[in-house]
Structure formats: C-alpha cells, structure tokens
Amino acid sequence: QVRLVESGGGLVQPGGSLRLSCAASGLIFRLYNMGWYRQAPGKQRELVATISSGGVIDTGDSMKGRFTISRDNAQNTVSLQLNSLKPEDTAVYYCNAESIVGRAMYWGQGTQVTVSS
C-alpha cells in the first residue's frame, strides 16, 4: 500500500520560513516524479514545485526564488523549503507521486501552512 505522509506545516509570520517533508512508502521511490501542490480556500489546487526521478526541477512562477524542492532517494523523502513566506502562501500543501512507468499517481493527506502576523 502506497503512503505519502507530509509533515512540517504550521503557523508562521510573514517573511518566515518552514520546511515541509513527505515520507513515501510502498513504492519504488526512484521511479516516481515527486511534487508539491497547494490549495487555498476557494481556489483550485496549483503546482508549487516538482522534481523528476532524474532530479529535474520545475517551480511555480510565484514561488521561484523563495521555495526549493529536493529529494533523497535513499530516505524515500521529498522536501520543500519555504522562505520569505507571504500571507498568500497560506494553503494546504500536498505531496504528489507520479510513476514514470504507467499511470499511477498518489497524493498525501496534506499539511496546513498558515502565514499570518
């Protein structure tokens, strides 16, 4: 059974930082592209950043220069460093895994990030 478990969310002041982590199990991690998406109340889910099985990174336009995605294939984890946070970054952040062979895709349960003074 595939599981993606996010951690690291919380309440932070504007300009602050957080580090989100996603621990994956039940899959061959190196064969998955990994990503982070977010969804704010009343809005559609949007791309934050992805990192391919080969390490190629794609970051959403509004997050470039502030958010950094990384993966550790030995630990089966993908992380997201959030810097210079703004109130508009408030959302539930979801971990995503997409197989590079076949069409399997999985989501975590999400972790809440709230940016407020």
N, C-alpha and C positions, 0 to 999 in steps of 0.2 A: 504494500500500500504506500503510495507516494504521499509524503507530507512536506509542506513548506511552513515553517514556523518563524514568524517575524518577531523581533524584539527591538527595544531601544527607543520607542516613541515616548512622548511626554509633553509637558508644558515648558516652553522656553520663551524668553523675552526677545523682542526684535533685535536683530544683529547677533543673536546667539548661534550656537551650533548643537547638532545632535549627530549621533552615528546609529544608523539602523543596520540590523543584521538579519539575515534569513538563513536558517539551517534547513538543508534539504536532506531527505532520507527516502529510501525506497526506489531510487532511480540511479542510473549511471550518470553522475553529475557532469562529467566531461563531455557528454553527448547532448547537452542541453544549452541553448542560449538562455541567459538569465536576464531578468529585468525588474525594474521598479516602476510602478504606476501609482497614480494617486487619484482620489475622488473627493472633491469638496461637496458640501451640501448643495443640492440643487443643480449640480454640474455633472457633465459626463466624465467618465474615467479618462485620464490623459497620461501619455508617456512621460516618465521622468528621465529614465536612462536605461539602456540595455548594454549588455556585454556578451558578445558571442562566445561560442565554445572555443574559438581561437583567440579571444581577447580583444576583438574589435569593439569599440565603444561608440555608442550614439547617445547624445544627450538632448533633452528638450530645450528649445531655444531660450525660454525664460529661466532655465536652470544652469545654462553654461557659465562656467567661471565660478559657480557657487557650490554645485553638487558634484560629487565624484563617486563613480561606481567602481567596485573592484570585486574580484572573485578569488577564492582559494580552493583549487580543485582537490587538494589534499584533505581539507577540512569539510568539503561539501558546503561551503558557505558563500554567500554573496552579500556585500556590504554597500551601504550608501552613506557617504559623509555629506552632511548638510551644513553649510556655512552661510553666514550673512543672511540668516532667516528673516523672512518678511511675514507680516500677518496674512498675506495672500497665499502663503505656503501651507496654511492650515488645511489639513485634509487627512483622510485615512490613506495610508501608504500600503500598497500591496506588492508582495513578491510574486514573480511570474517565472515559470519554467516552460520552455518550448523546445520540443525534441528536434534535433537536426535530421533525424531519420523517422519518417512517419509524421503523424499529425498530433501527437499527444501534447497537451497543454495543461498546466496545472496552476492554481492560484493558492496563495496563503489566505489566512483569515483577516489579515490587515492589522496595522498598528496606527493608532491615532497620534498625529503631530499637531499640536496647537501652539501657535505663535501669538503671544499677547503680552501686553505690559500690565 
